[in-house]
Amino acid sequence: RAGLAAQVAERSALKAPQLSSLFEAFQKVPDPRSRCARAFPIGAVLTLVALGLLRGAVHLSTLVRSAQKLSQDQRRRLRLPYM
């Protein structure tokens, strides 16, 4: 399991066009959240969950750690705030 956790913590191996394509596809999903609950675009949220699951994440905390490892360019492409 330690190897899997380390792998999930790595930056996304997706190239910029692939990341953008995945984001654009998820942006088309209707957002069921109320307006005041939309801190982040639905496409970004679903993209981060999909990337985490594809890399083997099974816990929300692992998904969060994986999202924290995104580069500034990846964050910009997903319309997430810069850190």
C-alpha positions as CSV (number, residue, x, y, z in Angstrom):
1,R,0.0,0.0,0.0
2,A,2.9,2.4,0.6
3,G,3.8,2.2,-3.0
4,L,0.3,3.0,-4.1
5,A,0.1,6.0,-1.8
6,A,3.4,7.3,-3.1
7,Q,2.2,6.9,-6.7
8,V,-1.1,8.8,-5.9
9,A,0.9,11.6,-4.4
10,E,2.9,12.2,-7.6
11,R,1.9,15.0,-10.0
12,S,-0.5,14.1,-12.7
13,A,1.2,12.4,-15.7
14,L,-1.5,13.7,-18.1
15,K,-0.3,16.1,-20.7
16,A,-1.9,19.6,-20.8
17,P,-4.2,18.7,-23.8
18,Q,-5.4,15.5,-22.1
19,L,-6.1,17.3,-18.9
20,S,-8.0,20.1,-20.7
21,S,-10.0,17.5,-22.7
22,L,-11.0,15.7,-19.6
23,F,-12.0,18.9,-17.9
24,E,-14.0,20.1,-20.9
25,A,-15.9,16.8,-21.0
26,F,-16.8,17.0,-17.3
27,Q,-17.8,20.7,-17.6
28,K,-20.7,19.5,-19.7
29,V,-22.1,17.6,-16.7
30,P,-25.1,19.4,-15.2
31,D,-24.1,20.7,-11.8
32,P,-26.6,19.6,-9.1
33,R,-25.0,21.8,-6.4
34,S,-26.7,25.0,-5.2
35,R,-25.2,28.3,-6.4
36,C,-23.7,29.1,-3.0
37,A,-22.0,25.6,-2.9
38,R,-20.1,26.1,-6.2
39,A,-16.7,27.1,-4.9
40,F,-15.0,25.2,-7.7
41,P,-16.2,24.3,-11.2
42,I,-17.9,20.9,-11.5
43,G,-15.5,20.0,-14.3
44,A,-12.5,20.5,-12.0
45,V,-14.0,18.5,-9.1
46,L,-15.0,15.6,-11.4
47,T,-11.6,15.7,-13.1
48,L,-9.7,15.5,-9.8
49,V,-11.9,12.6,-8.6
50,A,-11.4,10.8,-11.9
51,L,-7.6,11.3,-11.8
52,G,-7.4,10.1,-8.2
53,L,-9.5,7.0,-8.9
54,L,-7.5,6.1,-12.0
55,R,-4.3,6.3,-9.9
56,G,-5.8,4.0,-7.3
57,A,-7.0,6.4,-4.6
58,V,-9.6,4.9,-2.3
59,H,-9.9,7.6,0.3
60,L,-11.0,11.3,0.1
61,S,-7.8,12.3,1.9
62,T,-5.7,10.7,-0.8
63,L,-7.7,12.6,-3.5
64,V,-7.1,15.8,-1.7
65,R,-3.3,15.2,-1.4
66,S,-3.2,14.3,-5.0
67,A,-5.0,17.6,-5.9
68,Q,-2.5,19.5,-3.8
69,K,0.3,18.2,-5.9
70,L,-1.0,19.8,-9.1
71,S,1.4,22.2,-10.9
72,Q,0.3,25.8,-11.4
73,D,-0.3,25.2,-15.1
74,Q,-2.5,22.2,-14.2
75,R,-4.4,24.3,-11.7
76,R,-4.9,27.1,-14.3
77,R,-6.3,24.6,-16.8
78,L,-8.8,23.3,-14.3
79,R,-9.8,26.9,-13.3
80,L,-8.6,26.3,-9.7
81,P,-7.1,29.0,-7.5
82,Y,-3.3,29.2,-7.5
83,M,-1.5,28.2,-4.3
